[in-house]
Amino acid sequence: MEPRKEEEIEFHNFLRDLKEGTPEYKRYTSNKKFYSVTRRSVAYLEDWLKNHCQNGAKVLEYGCGTGGFSFFLASLGAQVVGIDISDVGISQAREEAKKRGLANKTEFYVMDAESTTFPDNTFDVICVSGVLHHLDRAKAFKEMARILKPTGAAIAAEPLAHNPLIQLYRKMTPHLRTEFEAKNILHAKKDLDLARRYFNKVDARFFHLATLSAVPFKKTSIFNHLLAFMEKVDSLLLKIPIIQRQAWQIVIVFSKPKK
């Protein structure tokens, strides 16, 4: 196994073994506060999944961690498989599935996302949330295209590397991610062009720029009003191509895989 993958396993097993409320947990999850402003991208992702994952669709959560979107997908009526390189994450996902009464609707496996053991044309949908920047994307895109059915599609929500302030924060918090992950954040044009080698159709939407200014107020009474206003600002700003690259996140839909 490549050293970068061993490092990913070690780091993410460590994170998932942390006890909530401890100083160590707070230190290694301090970036969670930023996810208080992601409701627009999450809503977009969930709406897309609702439209594509019902009526027994076979869905893969690609890098599911401790369960991620798998339980939401199962609630839609999908046949759900989750994979992750972290054995601790998979163990916790299986336990959570039992607690939720979803063990018979979900399957979780320890697996390398760049080289899965699934046959060609297995899945109708692949769901990816914050995982591609942990992977060699050429290998990941090739594998996703292989295991998707010809009529299938994948959706991925990922951070971007263009905004200098966000990059400065990443440099100031090296303990929050592996060295490979820190260097492998997506670049919009480069990675969209790469994806088009493996998919005939690649569509992207950009999220979260002005909304980041609401994060310091997340524990105050004005947070919801401020966030709603900044979401309206983003809806205007992120229509401008030159500004889109400064967004924190991108959501990409990949379809028509090249076989």
Helices and strands as residue ranges (DSSP letters): H 3-16, H 23-28, G 30-37, H 39-52, E 58-62, H 70-75, E 79-84, H 87-99, E 106-110, E 123-129, G 132-134, H 137-147, E 148-159, H 164-172, G 174-176, H 179-183, H 188-195, E 199-207, G 210-217, H 223-237, H 241-244, E 249-257
